Amino acid sequence: MVYEPSSLLVLLLVGLIAGWLAGKIVRGAGFGIIADMAIGIVGAFFGSWLLARFGIFFGFGIIAAIINATIGAVILLAIVKLIRRI
């Protein structure tokens, strides 16, 4: 699968915003800009999958993508925070 540069840029932007927001929501779990962006990107996929399983739909567009990614990233950061305590 080949992605256009603009869609990759949007994915990185959404991941960056979602990772930063998740780092602020889950205090003390931020890992720096690069790791937060990676968590935001993985959170985007995870959040979209999880919310679809529960029948939750926020709509289309960049705002909906950021909301999905942020929810997924918050869940991932909470899991990572729990694992780091063990």
N, C-alpha and C positions, 0 to 999 in steps of 0.2 A: 504494500500500500504506500503510495506516494502522497505526501502532504505538501500543500502550497506553503511557501514561507510565511504568508500572512496568517494562515491558520495556526501554524506553529508559534508565531508571535502571540496570538490571542491565547493559546493554551498556556504559554509561559507567563503571560500577564495575569490570567485568571489564577494560575498556580501561585504566583507571587503574592497576589492580593489575598487569596484564601489562606495561604500559609502564614502570612503576617497576621491576619485576623485571628486565625486559630491560635497562634502564639500569644496573642493578647487575651483571648478568651480563657485559654488554659494557662494560667500564669505559671511562670517558671519552667515551661516546657518548650520554649523556643530554642532552636538549635543553630541559629545564624541564618543569613539570607538564602544561601544555596540550599541548605537542608530544609528550611521552611518552604522554599519553592518546590522542592521535590516532594515533600509531604503534601503540599497543596495540590500538586498534579496527581499524585496517587489518590489523595482525598477526593479529587474530582471524579475519578472513575469509581471509587468506592462509594461515595455519596450518591452518585447517579444510580448505581446498582442497588444500593440499600433502600433508597427512597422509592424506587420503582417497585421493589418487593412489597413495600407497605402501601403502595398506591398513592403516594404523595407526589404531586406535580406542581412546580412553581411557574411553569411557562417556558417560553423560549427567550433567547437573547443573553446578553453578557451578564446582566444582573442575576438572572436565574442560574446561570452557570457558576457565578461567584457564590451564590447561596448554597447550591449543591456541593460545590467544592469545599466551602467552609465547614459545612456540617460534616462531611466526610473527613476532613482534616482534623476537626476537633475530636471526633471519635478516635481517629488514629493516634493523635497526640495523647489522649487519655489512656489508650491501651499501652502506648510506649512508656508513659509515666508510671503506670502500674507495674509493667515488666521491670523497669529500672529500679523500683523499690524492692523487688524480690531478690 
